[in-house]
Amino acid sequence: MSKDHAYRKGVYPEDLISFRVLIKETDLMVSASKDLRKQTGDRVHHYRRQLENYINSKPDFLSTLLPYTEDPFAPEIIQEMISATRIFDVGPMSAVAGTIAQLVGRDLLQYTKELIVENGGDIFLKTERPVTVSIFAGSSKLSDRLGIMIYPEQMPAGICTSSATVGHSLSLGSADSVCIISSKASIADAAATALGNKITNQFTLKREIESMKESKDIKGGVVIIGKTMASWGEIELTKI
């Protein structure tokens, strides 16, 4: 297992069927009550086709770090990415992983009652029992030592993470992990990116978290920088 995918080692319940779907840059790990490889692949192709066609017609959608103008004629995935990222003043691609996890997950729920869709550390979650989501924070001593308890009444939920020290995603800050919980993975992804960009050291934690608390779209979050951790909102932490 690569360093970038180390967070996957403790994600999946043993009583669900887990499988990987890899299509171009989209790398999903899915857990469901049955093998849904074909259905998952079909939905990934569907949404990737929408995304790629839109980028071909409007290349700035791929590169801009600024909020994108709303487009009522755009396909569903584009509208979802634009809407989520405009809330937090970031570019639309900031929410691509979370949005794909969310839309694919929503579509797969017609085949299974329990489902976990993880896309690059961004998770869509809908189960009938409590789930512990481990917080991976790279080389921090707190990495994989704490988990967030998510209960059925909080689902479907989006749990998304941004990091300046793990993975390939662009972050302008220095946090080892910024984990955000929302009812929508698209919004959690955009918020994690936005907050991660603003946290440049442990001294900016309090100010930026206070700002994030004002968002009604966010249920809570956890930030880790080295040995320092902060959390807020509807978060129940547990040792792992």
ROKOL-860377 format. One record per residue: x, y, z of N, C-alpha, C, O in turn. Coordinates in steps of 0.001 Angstrom, whole numbers, padded with zeros to 6 digits, always signed. Example, Ala and Ser with C-alpha at 12.3 -4.5 7.8 and 13.67 -1.06 7.14 Angstrom:
+013190-005690+007800+012300-004500+007800+013200-003300+007800+014236-003319+008465
+012850-002250+007080+013670-001060+007140+012900+000030+007870+013409+001138+008039
END
This chain:
+000843-001195+000000+000000+000000+000000+000879+001245+000000+001807+001354+000801
+000587+002180-000895+001390+003392-000987+001126+004294+000201+000120+004157+000897
+002046+005215+000420+001885+006176+001517+000612+006979+001342-000092+007253+002313
+000307+007364+000078-000873+008176-000172-002170+007443+000144-003188+008074+000429
-002137+006079+000093-003330+005302+000350-003282+004594+001701-004070+003682+001947
-002373+005001+002572-002234+004349+003874-003493+004478+004718-003768+003621+005558
-004261+005545+004501-005475+005759+005275-006526+004682+005006-007489+004580+005767
-006378+003883+003962-007402+002918+003595-007376+001646+004433-008304+000839+004370
-006329+001468+005211-006154+000163+005843-007199-000146+006907-007420-001318+007213
-007850+000867+007482-008807+000597+008548-010192+001140+008289-010915+001471+009230
-010578+001237+007019-011818+001933+006687-013029+001008+006632-014139+001459+006915
-012861-000273+006277-013993-001027+005792-014470-002134+006723-013663-002951+007165
-015787-002180+007034-016355-003207+007906-016193-004601+007300-016340-004778+006090
-015894-005580+008137-015641-006933+007648-016900-007602+007095-016805-008508+006267
-018080-007162+007546-019305-007825+007101-019891-007208+005834-020960-007621+005385
-019207-006228+005253-019609-005689+003966-018610-006130+002899-017471-006472+003216
-019026-006121+001664-018153-006479+000557-017445-005215+000072-018095-004241-000306
-016113-005235+000085-015328-004062-000299-014602-004322-001615-014092-005417-001855
-014566-003303-002452-013925-003435-003756-013448-002058-004233-013926-001019-003777
-012501-002087-005154-011903-000865-005690-012357-000660-007124-012434-001617-007894
-012658+000582-007490-012976+000955-008862-012052+002101-009255-012123+003191-008688
-011192+001847-010222-010204+002830-010655-010462+003194-012112-010313+002358-013004
-010847+004441-012347-011126+004937-013699-010431+006284-013867-010872+007298-013326
-009341+006275-014624-008512+007471-014806-008099+007997-013432-007544+007245-012631
-008360+009282-013143-007921+009860-011865-008836+009478-010704-008482+009692-009544
-009992+008921-010997-010952+008571-009948-010637+007184-009389-010656+006190-010113
-010349+007137-008089-009915+005910-007421-010813+005679-006207-010563+006216-005128
-011858+004876-006394-012835+004651-005335-012607+003331-004616-012263+002325-005237
-012800+003343-003307-012965+002121-002532-014389+002144-001999-014824+003118-001385
-015103+001057-002243-016523+000999-001905-016788-000208-001020-016250-001289-001261
-017612-000029-000001-018113-001136+000803-019633-001116+000726-020265-000084+000951
-020217-002284+000402-021664-002391+000257-022107-003791+000671-021275-004656+000946
-023409-004009+000714-023931-005309+001115-023793-006346+000010-023977-007539+000251
-023467-005894-001215-023256-006805-002338-022188-006217-003252-021827-005048-003115
-021687-007014-004177-020662-006561-005111-021300-005661-006176-022085-006119-007007
-020955-004405-006134-021540-003417-007047-020481-002800-007960-020564-001623-008313
-019496-003596-008334-018435-003079-009187-018975-002499-010495-018608-001392-010890
-019842-003250-011158-020352-002804-012444-021161-001517-012299-020964-000565-013054
-022069-001494-011328-022902-000303-011123-022040+000905-010754-022287+002019-011215
-021022+000670-009915-020129+001758-009522-019375+002297-010734-019297+003509-010934
-018825+001399-011538-018109+001815-012731-018986+002598-013679-018549+003594-014256
-020234+002153-013849-021167+002858-014737-021405+004286-014268-021422+005213-015077
-021587+004467-012964-021882+005811-012428-020639+006703-012487-020747+007898-012762
-019462+006129-012229-018236+006920-012342-018057+007400-013779-017745+008569-014004
-018249+006515-014750-018141+006907-016161-019151+008012-016495-018829+008962-017208
-020354+007876-015981-021403+008866-016247-020987+010263-015775-021070+011232-016529
-020542+010352-014523-020204+011666-013972-018878+012192-014515-018717+013401-014685
-017937+011308-014785-016677+011750-015395-016921+012295-016806-016282+013261-017225
-017838+011675-017524-018162+012156-018867-018725+013586-018791-018355+014450-019586
-019615+013816-017834-020156+015161-017638-019038+016162-017334-018987+017251-017906
-018154+015773-016431-017073+016652-016001-016097+016932-017137-015738+018084-017379
-015669+015892-017826-014679+016052-018893-015229+016870-020053-014517+017707-020608
-016479+016643-020426-017081+017411-021511-017181+018891-021159-016970+019761-022003
-017508+019160-019895-017637+020563-019466-016271+021252-019464-016150+022400-019891
-015248+020549-018983-013900+021114-018955-013393+021353-020375-012697+022336-020628
-013736+020465-021294-013331+020663-022692-013936+021929-023279-013310+022599-024101
-015150+022255-022858-015809+023453-023380-015427+024712-022602-015472+025822-023133
-015049+024521-021326-014684+025662-020482-013443+025299-019661-013562+024936-018491
-012249+025393-020269-011006+024946-019617-010704+025656-018304-010037+025093-017436
-011189+026890-018148-010909+027625-016911-011555+026967-015701-011136+027219-014571
-012559+026135-015909-013199+025424-014798-012193+024540-014074-012268+024365-012858
-011255+023985-014828-010248+023082-014266-009180+023820-013475-008686+023302-012473
-008817+025021-013909-007628+025681-013366-007894+026773-012341-007019+027078-011531
-009076+027366-012358-009299+028516-011485-009333+028133-010003-009865+027086-009634
-008765+028984-009173-008820+028816-007720-009883+029728-007105-010004+029820-005883
-010645+030395-007961-011677+031330-007524-013066+030717-007697-013239+029811-008511
-014047+031190-006953-015408+030677-007121-015865+030832-008574-015554+031825-009232
-016604+029837-009060-017007+029832-010466-018444+030335-010604-019286+030096-009739
-018701+031023-011692-020038+031563-011943-021053+030435-012073-020794+029436-012744
-022206+030594-011434-023246+029577-011515-023702+029393-012959-023806+030357-013719
-023972+028148-013323-024363+027815-014688-025575+026890-014639-025417+025683-014455
-026791+027435-014803-028003+026611-014692-028139+025568-015800-028959+024656-015696
-027341+025697-016856-027418+024750-017969-026359+023644-017865-026320+022740-018700
-025510+023719-016849-024438+022731-016671-025022+021420-016150-026092+021426-015541
-024333+020286-016381-024789+019001-015841-024711+018980-014318-024117+019861-013697
-025324+017952-013732-025504+017911-012281-024201+018017-011507-024122+018786-010549
-023175+017264-011897-021939+017278-011118-021305+018663-011121-020734+019086-010116
-021400+019367-012235-020818+020710-012339-021567+021679-011438-020953+022459-010710
-022886+021631-011489-023682+022523-010643-023418+022268-009164-023355+023205-008369
-023263+021000-008798-022999+020652-007394-021635+021185-006951-021509+021738-005858
-020619+021021-007793-019276+021521-007464-019260+023039-007352-018653+023588-006432
-019923+023719-008278-019966+025186-008246-020675+025666-006986-020187+026559-006295
-021834+025068-006688-022630+025488-005534-021870+025303-004223-021858+026197-003377
-021238+024143-004056-020530+023848-002803-019337+024763-002597-019115+025246-001487
-018571+025008-003643-017330+025779-003492-017578+027283-003400-016766+028010-002828
-018682+027750-003952-018993+029187-003830-019272+029570-002374-019038+030711-001976
-019768+028623-001587-020040+028895-000171-018763+029282+000566-018789+030107+001480
-017632+028671+000157-016384+028839+000897-015309+029595+000105-014146+029647+000505
-015724+030178-001024-014837+031077-001769-013597+030377-002306-012494+030920-002247
-013784+029159-002834-012675+028413-003442-013079+027965-004845-014248+028059-005221
-012116+027481-005609-012367+027041-006970-013176+025750-007025-013156+024974-006070
-013888+025505-008124-014818+024372-008203-014169+023005-008099-014794+022068-007600
-012917+022862-008561-012261+021561-008493-011901+021181-007062-011509+020041-006811
-012025+022103-006129-011787+021797-004714-012769+020764-004180-012508+020120-003164
-013889+020608-004860-014919+019689-004369-015108+018475-005267-016084+017742-005107
-014199+018245-006205-014442+017188-007193-014484+015794-006559-015366+015002-006890
-013559+015480-005663-013519+014133-005077-014745+013870-004211-015364+012810-004303
-015086+014830-003379-016251+014673-002520-017547+014590-003309-018446+013823-002963
-017640+015384-004373-018856+015387-005178-019043+014059-005903-020159+013543-005961
-017975+013503-006454-018073+012202-007117-018479+011129-006104-019354+010312-006391
-017854+011123-004923-018224+010155-003883-019701+010282-003514-020395+009281-003338
-020166+011513-003401-021552+011779-003010-022551+011322-004072-023522+010634-003756
-022319+011697-005318-023275+011365-006375-023277+009865-006679-024338+009268-006857
-022092+009259-006737-022015+007817-006951-022666+007082-005781-023412+006123-005978
-022378+007541-004560-022969+006923-003381-024488+007020-003375-025180+006040-003099
-024994+008190-003676-026455+008367-003733-027087+007405-004729-028115+006793-004439
-026477+007272-005899-027032+006401-006936-026967+004924-006538-027857+004149-006889
-025919+004531-005809-025756+003129-005425-026716+002696-004318-026935+001500-004124
-027289+003653-003592-028178+003313-002481-029454+002612-002945-030182+002061-002120
-029732+002621-004225-030890+001870-004715-030616+000361-004720-031542-000438-004861
-029337-000030-004566-028949-001437-004603-028544-001981-003234-028460-003198-003069
-028293-001129-002262-027753-001565-000972-028236-000633+000137-028385+000569-000081
-028481-001188+001323-028917-000368+002448-027747+000292+003160-027898+001355+003762
-026567-000349+003088-025383+000195+003750-024304+000438+002711-024090-000377+001813
-023623+001575+002848-022678+001948+001799-021622+002908+002331-021923+003864+003047
-020388+002627+001964-019283+003554+002197-018578+003740+000858-018143+002768+000239
-018467+004982+000416-017732+005300-000809-016615+006260-000439-016869+007367+000037
-015385+005835-000657-014219+006682-000331-013451+007018-001602-013111+006136-002391
-013190+008276-001781-012510+008772-002974-011367+009685-002537-011578+010867-002265
-010154+009129-002471-009008+009943-002076-009092+010488-000667-008587+011577-000395
-009722+009750+000234-009855+010201+001615-011143+010953+001890-011423+011296+003039
-011936+011216+000850-013237+011868+001008-014326+010799+000966-014336+009952+000074
-015244+010841+001935-016138+009712+002175-017607+010117+002120-018013+011136+002678
-018396+009285+001426-019854+009306+001516-020239+008104+002364-019783+006989+002107
-021078+008322+003376-021353+007283+004371-022839+007175+004649-023498+008164+004969
-023370+005941+004520-024764+005663+004884-024832+004219+005376-024781+003282+004579
-024948+004046+006688-025032+002709+007277-026161+002662+008302-026756+003685+008643
-026439+001461+008783-027498+001278+009778-026938+001099+011178-027680+000800+012114
-025620+001282+011326-024983+001155+012655-023912+002245+012766-023496+002802+011750
-023466+002552+013974-022417+003557+014145-021129+003131+013441-020807+001945+013366
-020420+004099+012941-019162+003860+012247-018092+004779+012825-018350+005951+013102
-016885+004233+013004-015751+005047+013431-014886+005364+012215-014401+004463+011531
-014702+006644+011957-013856+007077+010848-012510+007519+011410-012439+008501+012150
-011451+006806+011066-010112+007113+011551-009599+008399+010915-009863+008669+009743
-008865+009192+011695-008286+010439+011186-006823+010201+010847-005996+010000+011736
-006510+010225+009568-005143+010042+009100-004499+011411+008921-005024+012263+008204
-003350+011619+009583-002696+012929+009568-001208+012807+009273-000382+013490+009879
-000881+011928+008337+000504+011817+007881+001463+011443+008989+001259+010452+009690
+002519+012244+009146+003567+011934+010114+003260+012433+011526+004046+012199+012444
+002136+013113+011711+001752+013564+013052+001590+012371+013981+001098+011321+013567
+002004+012529+015244+001872+011463+016231+000406+011148+016543+000103+010105+017123
-000496+012046+016160-001923+011828+016392-002576+011038+015265-003742+010657+015368
-001840+010793+014200-002391+010100+013039-002839+008684+013386-002094+007918+013997
-004075+008344+012987-004659+007009+013207-004783+006635+014675-004937+005459+015005
-004716+007626+015562-004891+007352+016992-006257+007822+017486-006691+007462+018580
-006924+008625+016670-008249+009138+017012-009217+008846+015878-008842+008819+014706
-010474+008627+016254-011511+008424+015257-012723+009274+015588-012905+009706+016726
-013551+009507+014572-014797+010247+014751-015946+009258+014678-016058+008506+013710
-016802+009250+015694-017978+008391+015701-019091+009052+014894-019463+010197+015147
-019615+008312+013919-020727+008791+013115-021900+007847+013331-021763+006637+013150
-023059+008391+013720-024218+007571+014038-025243+007594+012901-025281+008548+012125
-026074+006552+012797-027029+006459+011696-027909+007693+011534-028241+008084+010414
-028286+008308+012660-029147+009488+012570-028426+010702+011972-029069+011685+011604
-027091+010634+011874-026317+011705+011256-026108+011474+009754-025518+012310+009070
-026588+010350+009255-026333+009967+007867-027571+010184+007003-028691+010243+007512
-027357+010306+005658-026074+010216+004957-025161+011379+005343-025617+012492+005608
-023880+011094+005366-022908+012097+005777-021743+012131+004803-021403+011131+004171
-021145+013300+004700-019903+013461+003961-018799+013785+004947-018922+014732+005722
-017727+013016+004930-016568+013252+005800-015363+013418+004887-014907+012455+004270
-014849+014636+004803-013789+014933+003834-012581+015554+004521-012704+016263+005520
-011416+015268+003961-010160+015680+004580-009265+016385+003582-009127+015960+002435
-008656+017477+004040-007631+018173+003262-006337+018143+004065-006361+018197+005294
-005209+018055+003367-003920+018004+004039-002862+018709+003209-002838+018600+001983
-001989+019433+003897-000860+020068+003225+000346+019137+003178+001333+019429+002502
+000269+018001+003903+001438+017117+004014+001197+015713+003474+002131+014913+003405
-000049+015396+003086-000380+014067+002586-001127+014195+001267-002017+015036+001136
-000773+013367+000286-001521+013326-000962-001081+014377-001958-000102+015094-001752
-001848+014449-003068-001472+015294-004191-002316+016548-004316-002013+017411-005140
-003380+016671-003508-004260+017828-003625-003551+019101-003194-002709+019086-002296
-003905+020207-003849-003306+021496-003538-003861+022045-002235-005076+022161-002071
-002968+022386-001303-003340+023081-000082-002339+024184+000154-001130+023971+000060
-002847+025372+000463-001981+026529+000668-001589+026694+002129-000854+027621+002470
-002069+025808+002998-001774+025907+004422-000702+024922+004856+000122+024486+004053
-000724+024574+006151+000311+023683+006692-000258+022593+007592+000505+021922+008288
-001569+022395+007600-002192+021404+008481-001911+019990+007994-001901+019726+006792
-001682+019076+008950-001535+017662+008610-002877+017053+008242-002943+016148+007410
-003945+017543+008856-005278+017042+008545-006341+018062+008921-006351+018587+010034
-007237+018336+007974-008431+019129+008244-009609+018262+007829-009852+018069+006637
-010332+017745+008794-011432+016813+008541-012760+017506+008847-012966+017997+009957
-013655+017542+007867-014927+018240+007996-016079+017272+007786-016009+016387+006932
-017156+017444+008580-018363+016637+008442-019524+017519+008022-019753+018582+008599
-020255+017068+007013-021440+017762+006521-022441+016715+006071-022102+015536+005960
-023662+017130+005813-024636+016199+005254-024326+015896+003793-024849+014933+003233
-023463+016727+003163-023096+016530+001755-021578+016487+001628-020884+017372+002128
-021068+015461+000963-019621+015339+000801-019049+016448-000069-017888+016823+000101
-019836+016981-000996-019365+018096-001827-019037+019302-000959-018007+019948-001146
-019905+019599-000020-019700+020746+000872-018563+020466+001845-017744+021348+002107
-018500+019254+002383-017409+018911+003302-016058+019039+002611-015097+019515+003216
-015975+018621+001355-014732+018709+000589-014324+020162+000375-013167+020523+000591
-015260+020985-000046-014971+022403-000274-014550+023095+001021-013616+023897+001027
-015239+022785+002112-014928+023407+003397-013562+022980+003909-012816+023797+004448
-013227+021696+003743-011922+021202+004197-010794+021902+003434-009776+022271+004019
-010983+022079+002137-009979+022783+001339-009843+024228+001786-008733+024726+001974
-010972+024898+001955-010954+026305+002334-010288+026516+003692-009455+027408+003852
-010664+025685+004667-010077+025833+006005-008608+025443+005988-007789+026095+006636
-008262+024385+005255-006869+023974+005154-005990+025049+004553-004841+025211+004962
-006514+025786+003588-005752+026875+002961-005428+027991+003948-004390+028644+003838
-006326+028207+004918-006203+029358+005814-005363+029060+007060-004862+029984+007701
-005207+027788+007405-004459+027440+008619-002987+027271+008260-002579+026234+007737
-002208+028288+008543-000783+028273+008201+000089+027832+009370+001230+027421+009162
-000426+027910+010594+000285+027435+011784-000721+027271+012915-001892+027621+012765
-000264+026736+014058-001179+026453+015164-001812+027713+015750-002859+027644+016395
-001183+028853+015527-001693+030094+016104-002886+030643+015320-003601+031514+015814
-003103+030143+014109-004256+030595+013319-005467+029683+013501-006544+029958+012971
-005285+028601+014251-006346+027618+014431-007642+028227+014966-008698+028087+014348
-007564+028893+016099-008759+029389+016777-009535+030356+015899-010756+030256+015784
-008824+031296+015280-009483+032314+014458-010223+031685+013281-011376+032020+013010
-009557+030783+012596-010157+030196+011397-011284+029228+011742-012261+029137+010998
-011168+028510+012847-012241+027618+013258-013471+028411+013670-014594+028010+013367
-013272+029536+014361-014403+030393+014728-015149+030849+013485-016377+030925+013478
-014401+031150+012441-015015+031552+011178-015827+030414+010573-016927+030638+010067
-015296+029200+010622-015983+028039+010051-017244+027679+010840-018192+027138+010272
-017263+027972+012144-018430+027670+012976-019681+028408+012504-020799+027971+012778
-019502+029509+011806-020633+030313+011352-021398+029647+010208-022523+030042+009899
-020794+028644+009585-021435+027984+008449-022485+026979+008918-022174+026066+009683
-023709+027144+008470-024790+026230+008818-024676+024900+008058-025339+023921+008402
-023834+024880+007028-023691+023683+006208-022736+022665+006825-022674+021519+006379
-021985+023084+007859-020970+022225+008470-021449+021739+009835-021890+022531+010668
-021355+020412+010056-021753+019853+011344-020628+019926+012368-020885+020007+013569
-019376+019898+011896-018233+019956+012797-016966+019552+012082-016977+019235+010892
-015866+019568+012830-014607+019213+012199-013479+019007+013197-013606+019302+014385
-012369+018491+012674-011162+018254+013466-009970+018732+012649-009875+018453+011454
-009051+019462+013306-007830+019925+012647-006628+019430+013440-006602+019528+014667
-005634+018900+012736-004399+018443+013370-003207+019103+012693-003048+019042+011473
-002365+019741+013520-001078+020267+013050-000014+019756+014004+000088+020232+015135
+000776+018796+013561+001801+018241+014439+001183+017621+015677+000395+016680+015580
+001542+018152+016857+001035+017644+018124-000234+018369+018585-000798+018038+019628
-000674+019347+017811-001821+020165+018201-003082+019704+017482-003072+019447+016278
-004179+019606+018253-005455+019216+017678-006559+020129+018196-006535+020539+019356
-007526+020449+017343-008697+021219+017746-009915+020602+017079-009831+020108+015955
-011062+020630+017780-012301+020120+017200-013459+021022+017609-013362+021780+018574
-014556+020928+016859-015739+021718+017172-016969+021042+016574-016858+020157+015726
-018147+021478+017034-019404+021015+016466-019831+019646+016966-019457+019229+018062
-020630+018940+016141-021190+017641+016497-020158+016539+016280-020316+015681+015411
-019107+016580+017082-018003+015644+016931-017850+014820+018209-017719+015369+019303
-017869+013507+018054-017559+012603+019169-016286+011854+018809-016281+011010+017913
-015209+012171+019517-013933+011540+019254-013756+010293+020110-014243+010221+021239
-013056+009321+019557-012766+008090+020296-011345+007638+019991-010832+007853+018893
-010718+007011+020976-009363+006477+020753-009429+005227+019892-010384+004454+019969
-008409+005038+019078-008337+003851+018229-007165+002967+018674-006929+001912+018086
END
